[in-house]
């Protein structure tokens, strides 16, 4: 029996490959010697693409796949996929919402504690023997009873809020619409930043949130303020952030995402009041397995009845 052809963009796990191989003939885009020749020859043969939030569907692939019917993305953020254009063409785009909420929220908490309590420099103090030679490590700042601002009170934002409540936080938020929650709503990121001591970005990326956190917002957060980004690098003006940290406009930052990943500005690497992680917020075995199962499930369900389990909002009515 001929299997349906699937174009794979980016890495997948062995478990995903094994499950998909039962139903699909998989070609891996990045295994091809000459991508342009490969796409010209084969592009029209693919009804299905499996990709991730980082790669999305690159323009050359989109242009070379006129018979596409479904795109399954292994991740919740889909700013690298033109979902509006695909919805107009009747192509179903699916992603992996909800299954990573806890992990991303935990990553924020990990960064917040690490920055506030100076985890990395104090670990260095302990390992280097400075505790013996120079004495106790300086006092740090508590995460208890802080005013916390969440930019993007969606699935992950709400999960972050739940964790912040456990720390006695007063919660503020900014999103496009006001939610039915007891937290304080702000109709701009600046107003939210002005009201809080800790600001975390967890909106989608893309043009509508580009540089939502800029010099003005960081100024509003203030010199005791901490900024965290577990959303997308594009959400913050990275130059403005570096300058704000260098000039003491804000007190510190915890960053999982960057403007030009995997590049990270050198200036950030040398700052003791900054903690950096390489876009790993959902990166545990357990959560990646759940995401992988859902990304595969979207494709196998589509094969069975033409629908997907978790379409992106733009494609819900298809
Ligand atoms: P949701 O769609 O549930 O929530 C998104 C929130 O952002 C909503 O509150 C929405 O507001 C708000 N928002 C969207 N656009 C704007 C805008 N232009 N201005 C202000 N607020 C806006 O998404 P999730 O919580 O599931 O995921 C959020 C994002 O987190 C993903 O898109 C991804 O980019 C990022 N992410 C990062 C990971 C990492 O590894 N670092 C891992 C997983 C996700 P409203 O409700 O009013 O529409």
Boltz pocket constraint, residues with backbone or C-beta under 6 A from the ligand:
constraints:
  - pocket:
      binder: B
      contacts: [[A, 76], [A, 77], [A, 78], [A, 97], [A, 98], [A, 100], [A, 104], [A, 151], [A, 152], [A, 153], [A, 154], [A, 155], [A, 156], [A, 157], [A, 174], [A, 175], [A, 176], [A, 177], [A, 178], [A, 202], [A, 203], [A, 204], [A, 205], [A, 208], [A, 209], [A, 229], [A, 230], [A, 231], [A, 232], [A, 256], [A, 257], [A, 279], [A, 280], [A, 281], [A, 282]]
      max_distance: 6.0
